[in-house]
Amino acid sequence: MLGISRIGPLVAAVALLAGVTASPAAAIAKTGPICVAYVEVNNESMLNVGKYTLANGGGNVFDIGVIFAANINYDTAKKSAYLYFNPNVQRVLDNVATQVRPLQAKGIKVTLSILGNHQGAGFANFPSKQAAEAFAKQLSDAVAKYGLDGIDFDDEYAEYGNNGTGQPNASSFVYLVTALRAAMPSKLITLYNIGPAATRLSYGGVNITSKFNYAWNPYYGTWSVPNIALPKANLSPAAVQINATSTSTAASLAKRTKSEGYGVYLTYNLTAADSHTYISSFTKELYGANAVFTR
C-alpha cells in the first residue's frame, strides 16, 4: 500500500447494509464501527485476525480480514489480464480449511485483495467490456471456489502502459464492478480508495458507488474521508498501521471515527506478535474495552 514497504457487530440496520454477520456472542456485546485487518500473507498467517477479542466478554475485535494480496497480471501473448496468486497467497487458498474457515466460524468475513503487479494490467484499462467481464468472472470464480466473502480492489502498482497496455479509461472499472456485483450479489466488494480506478466510478449513465459495501482511506496515520458517496456507516476515514502508527494517533482516529458517526476502522499489517496493548488504544475508543490476545 502507498508509502508502506512491501514486506456484537453493528446495530442491525448497519449490519444488514454492510453484509457482515458476527457471531451470536459478539452480537450481544459489540456495538460500534466494524474493524478491518489487512494481513500480509507473504509473511503472516490469516489466523492472526481471530486472536483478538474484547475484554468485556464481547466479540471479535476484527470483523473483516483481508488476504493481502493477489494480483492482476498481464499475459503478453494473449494480451489480456489474468488473476494471479503468488505462492504464499496460493498456500492460504489451498488451506482454507485451516486458514480461513476458523475465522468464518467466529463470524469474521475473509476477503481477497487484488493489487497491480507492475505489468501494465489494472482495473482501469481493459480494452473492452468483454475483457472487464472476463476478469470479473475470474474474481467471482475464485471467491466461489475458495469459499471467500468477497473482493477488495487496490489500484496500485499497475504501472499502466507497461507491456503495451493502455492508459486508464472511463469505462473499465464500471464494467468490472458491475459484472462482479451481478456475479456475487451477496458478497462484499470493497474499495481501497486509491489509484485511477477509484476516480472512475461512473460511465455511460451507470454509477457503481452503490455496488460497494465499503471504501476506506489508504494513507496510514491520517484521517481522510473517501471521496465516494456511500453512507458514513460504510466508510473508514481512519487508517492505521499496527505498531507503526503511534498509539496516540490510533486512539484519536478511533475517537473521531465514533464521534463523527463513521462505521469502519481500517488497520494494516496485523502480525503474529501480541499487539493487544497497541490494539487496545483504539478498541477502548471504539468499544469501551481493551483487546485480549489469545495464541
C-alpha positions as CSV (number, residue, x, y, z in Angstrom):
1,M,0.0,0.0,0.0
2,L,1.2,3.5,-0.7
3,G,4.1,4.6,1.4
4,I,4.5,1.2,3.0
5,S,7.3,-1.2,2.3
6,R,6.1,-4.4,0.7
7,I,7.2,-7.0,3.0
8,G,-21.6,-7.9,18.6
9,P,-21.4,-6.4,15.1
10,L,-23.0,-3.2,14.2
11,V,-26.6,-2.3,15.0
12,A,-29.0,-4.4,12.9
13,A,-29.6,-1.9,10.2
14,V,-25.9,-1.2,9.6
15,A,-25.0,-4.9,9.8
16,L,-27.7,-5.7,7.2
17,L,-26.4,-2.9,4.9
18,A,-22.8,-3.9,5.3
19,G,-23.3,-7.6,4.7
20,V,-21.2,-8.5,7.8
21,T,-22.5,-11.2,10.1
22,A,-20.9,-11.6,13.5
23,S,-21.3,-14.5,15.9
24,P,-24.2,-14.5,18.3
25,A,-21.8,-13.9,21.2
26,A,-20.4,-10.8,19.5
27,A,-23.9,-9.5,18.8
28,I,-24.7,-9.1,22.5
29,A,-21.6,-7.1,23.5
30,K,-20.1,-5.4,20.5
31,T,-21.6,-2.3,19.1
32,G,-19.9,0.4,17.1
33,P,-17.8,0.6,14.0
34,I,-16.5,-2.6,12.4
35,C,-12.8,-3.2,12.3
36,V,-10.8,-4.4,9.2
37,A,-7.4,-6.0,9.3
38,Y,-5.2,-6.4,6.2
39,V,-2.7,-9.3,6.6
40,E,0.5,-9.6,4.5
41,V,0.3,-13.3,3.9
42,N,3.8,-13.4,2.4
43,N,4.9,-13.3,6.0
44,E,1.9,-13.7,8.3
45,S,-1.0,-16.0,8.9
46,M,-4.6,-15.1,8.4
47,L,-5.3,-16.7,11.8
48,N,-3.9,-13.7,13.5
49,V,-7.2,-11.9,12.7
50,G,-9.1,-14.2,15.0
51,K,-6.7,-13.9,18.0
52,Y,-8.2,-10.7,19.4
53,T,-11.4,-10.3,21.4
54,L,-12.8,-7.6,23.7
55,A,-12.1,-7.8,27.4
56,N,-15.6,-7.2,28.4
57,G,-16.6,-10.6,27.2
58,G,-17.8,-9.3,23.8
59,G,-16.9,-10.4,20.4
60,N,-14.1,-10.2,17.9
61,V,-12.0,-7.1,17.6
62,F,-11.8,-7.6,13.8
63,D,-14.9,-8.2,11.7
64,I,-13.1,-8.5,8.3
65,G,-9.7,-10.0,7.5
66,V,-8.2,-9.2,4.1
67,I,-5.8,-11.5,2.4
68,F,-3.1,-9.2,1.0
69,A,-2.7,-9.7,-1.9
70,A,-3.5,-11.5,-5.1
71,N,-2.6,-9.7,-8.3
72,I,-3.9,-8.6,-11.7
73,N,-1.2,-9.7,-14.1
74,Y,-0.8,-9.3,-17.9
75,D,-0.4,-12.1,-20.4
76,T,1.6,-10.6,-23.2
77,A,0.9,-13.5,-25.6
78,K,-2.9,-13.3,-25.1
79,K,-2.8,-9.6,-24.5
80,S,-5.2,-10.0,-21.5
81,A,-5.3,-9.5,-17.8
82,Y,-5.5,-12.5,-15.5
83,L,-5.8,-13.2,-11.8
84,Y,-2.5,-14.4,-10.2
85,F,-1.8,-15.9,-6.8
86,N,1.8,-15.9,-5.6
87,P,2.9,-19.0,-3.8
88,N,2.0,-17.5,-0.4
89,V,-1.5,-16.4,-1.4
90,Q,-2.0,-19.8,-3.1
91,R,-0.9,-21.5,0.1
92,V,-3.6,-19.7,2.1
93,L,-6.2,-20.6,-0.5
94,D,-5.2,-24.2,-0.7
95,N,-5.5,-24.4,3.1
96,V,-8.8,-22.5,3.6
97,A,-9.9,-25.3,5.9
98,T,-7.3,-24.2,8.4
99,Q,-6.6,-20.6,7.4
100,V,-10.0,-19.2,6.6
101,R,-12.8,-21.4,7.9
102,P,-11.8,-20.9,11.6
103,L,-12.2,-17.2,11.1
104,Q,-15.5,-17.5,9.4
105,A,-16.7,-19.8,12.1
106,K,-16.1,-16.9,14.5
107,G,-18.2,-14.6,12.3
108,I,-15.2,-12.9,10.7
109,K,-15.5,-12.2,7.0
110,V,-12.4,-13.0,4.8
111,T,-11.9,-11.2,1.6
112,L,-9.2,-11.3,-1.1
113,S,-7.4,-8.0,-2.1
114,I,-6.4,-7.6,-5.7
115,L,-3.4,-5.5,-6.4
116,G,-1.5,-4.4,-9.5
117,N,1.8,-6.1,-10.3
118,H,3.9,-3.7,-12.4
119,Q,2.9,-5.4,-15.7
120,G,0.6,-2.7,-17.1
121,A,-2.7,-4.5,-16.3
122,G,-5.1,-2.7,-14.0
123,F,-8.7,-2.3,-13.2
124,A,-9.0,0.9,-15.3
125,N,-7.5,-0.1,-18.7
126,F,-9.4,-3.1,-20.0
127,P,-9.6,-2.8,-23.8
128,S,-13.3,-3.8,-23.9
129,K,-16.4,-4.5,-21.9
130,Q,-15.9,-8.2,-22.6
131,A,-12.3,-8.1,-21.2
132,A,-13.5,-6.5,-18.0
133,E,-16.3,-9.0,-17.6
134,A,-13.9,-11.9,-18.2
135,F,-11.7,-10.7,-15.3
136,A,-14.8,-10.2,-13.1
137,K,-15.6,-13.8,-13.8
138,Q,-12.1,-14.9,-12.7
139,L,-12.6,-13.0,-9.4
140,S,-16.1,-14.4,-8.7
141,D,-14.9,-17.9,-9.6
142,A,-12.1,-17.6,-7.0
143,V,-14.5,-16.4,-4.3
144,A,-16.8,-19.3,-5.0
145,K,-14.0,-21.9,-5.3
146,Y,-12.4,-21.0,-2.1
147,G,-15.5,-20.0,-0.1
148,L,-14.4,-16.4,0.5
149,D,-16.6,-13.5,1.5
150,G,-15.6,-11.0,-1.2
151,I,-13.1,-8.9,-3.2
152,D,-11.1,-5.8,-2.3
153,F,-9.8,-3.5,-5.1
154,D,-6.4,-1.8,-4.6
155,D,-5.4,0.1,-7.7
156,E,-1.7,0.4,-7.0
157,Y,1.4,-0.7,-8.8
158,A,-0.3,-1.5,-12.1
159,E,2.1,0.8,-14.0
160,Y,-0.4,1.5,-16.7
161,G,1.3,1.4,-20.2
162,N,3.8,-1.3,-19.5
163,N,3.8,-4.2,-22.0
164,G,2.0,-2.0,-24.5
165,T,-1.1,-1.8,-22.3
166,G,-3.5,1.2,-22.4
167,Q,-3.8,4.1,-20.1
168,P,-6.7,4.3,-17.7
169,N,-10.1,4.8,-19.4
170,A,-13.5,5.8,-18.1
171,S,-15.4,2.6,-18.7
172,S,-13.2,-0.3,-17.4
173,F,-13.8,-0.1,-13.7
174,V,-17.5,0.5,-14.2
175,Y,-17.8,-2.6,-16.4
176,L,-15.7,-4.7,-14.0
177,V,-17.5,-3.8,-10.8
178,T,-20.9,-4.1,-12.5
179,A,-20.1,-7.6,-13.7
180,L,-18.6,-8.6,-10.4
181,R,-21.7,-7.4,-8.4
182,A,-24.0,-9.2,-10.8
183,A,-22.0,-12.4,-10.3
184,M,-21.8,-12.3,-6.5
185,P,-24.8,-10.2,-5.3
186,S,-24.5,-11.1,-1.6
187,K,-20.7,-10.9,-1.3
188,L,-18.5,-8.0,-0.2
189,I,-16.9,-5.6,-2.7
190,T,-14.6,-3.1,-1.1
191,L,-12.5,-0.2,-2.3
192,Y,-9.1,0.8,-1.1
193,N,-9.6,4.4,-2.2
194,I,-6.5,5.0,-4.4
195,G,-5.4,5.0,-8.0
196,P,-7.1,5.7,-11.3
197,A,-9.9,3.2,-10.8
198,A,-11.1,5.0,-7.6
199,T,-11.8,8.2,-9.5
200,R,-13.6,6.4,-12.4
201,L,-16.9,5.3,-10.8
202,S,-19.4,6.5,-13.4
203,Y,-19.7,5.8,-17.1
204,G,-22.5,5.7,-19.7
205,G,-25.1,6.7,-17.1
206,V,-24.0,3.9,-14.7
207,N,-22.6,4.9,-11.3
208,I,-21.1,1.9,-9.4
209,T,-20.9,3.6,-6.0
210,S,-23.8,1.7,-4.5
211,K,-22.2,-1.6,-5.6
212,F,-19.5,-1.2,-3.0
213,N,-20.0,-2.3,0.6
214,Y,-17.2,-0.2,2.0
215,A,-14.5,2.2,1.0
216,W,-11.5,3.3,3.1
217,N,-8.7,5.7,3.4
218,P,-5.4,4.3,2.1
219,Y,-3.0,6.6,4.0
220,Y,-1.9,5.2,7.3
221,G,-1.8,7.5,10.3
222,T,-4.2,10.0,8.6
223,W,-7.9,11.0,8.5
224,S,-9.3,11.3,5.0
225,V,-12.9,10.7,4.1
226,P,-13.1,8.6,0.9
227,N,-14.5,10.6,-2.0
228,I,-17.3,8.2,-2.7
229,A,-21.0,8.8,-1.9
230,L,-21.6,5.9,0.5
231,P,-23.3,6.3,3.9
232,K,-21.0,7.1,6.8
233,A,-21.6,3.5,8.1
234,N,-19.7,2.2,5.1
235,L,-16.7,4.5,5.2
236,S,-13.4,4.5,7.0
237,P,-11.7,7.9,7.0
238,A,-9.2,6.5,9.6
239,A,-6.4,4.2,8.7
240,V,-3.6,2.9,10.9
241,Q,-0.6,0.6,10.5
242,I,-0.4,-1.6,13.6
243,N,2.6,-0.8,15.8
244,A,3.8,1.8,13.3
245,T,1.2,4.5,13.6
246,S,1.5,5.9,17.1
247,T,-0.9,4.7,19.8
248,S,-2.0,8.3,20.4
249,T,-2.9,8.7,16.7
250,A,-4.6,5.4,16.6
251,A,-6.7,6.4,19.6
252,S,-7.5,9.8,18.3
253,L,-8.6,8.5,14.9
254,A,-10.8,5.9,16.7
255,K,-12.4,8.6,18.8
256,R,-13.1,10.7,15.8
257,T,-14.5,7.7,13.9
258,K,-17.0,7.1,16.6
259,S,-17.8,10.7,17.4
260,E,-18.4,11.6,13.8
261,G,-20.6,8.6,13.1
262,Y,-18.4,6.6,10.7
263,G,-18.9,2.8,10.6
264,V,-15.4,1.4,9.8
265,Y,-11.9,1.5,11.2
266,L,-9.1,0.2,9.0
267,T,-5.9,-1.4,10.1
268,Y,-2.9,-2.8,8.2
269,N,-0.2,-5.3,8.8
270,L,-1.5,-7.5,11.6
271,T,1.3,-9.9,12.6
272,A,1.7,-12.8,14.9
273,A,3.1,-10.7,17.6
274,D,1.0,-10.0,20.7
275,S,-0.2,-6.5,19.9
276,H,-3.1,-6.2,22.4
277,T,-1.6,-3.1,24.0
278,Y,-1.5,-1.3,20.7
279,I,-4.9,-2.6,19.6
280,S,-6.4,-1.6,22.9
281,S,-5.5,2.0,22.1
282,F,-8.3,2.1,19.5
283,T,-10.7,-0.6,20.9
284,K,-11.1,1.5,24.1
285,E,-12.3,4.4,22.0
286,L,-14.4,2.3,19.6
287,Y,-15.9,-0.2,22.1
288,G,-15.0,1.0,25.6
289,A,-13.0,-2.2,26.2
290,N,-9.4,-3.4,26.0
291,A,-8.3,-6.0,23.5
292,V,-7.3,-9.5,24.7
293,F,-4.8,-11.6,22.7
294,T,-5.1,-15.4,22.6
295,R,-2.5,-17.5,20.9
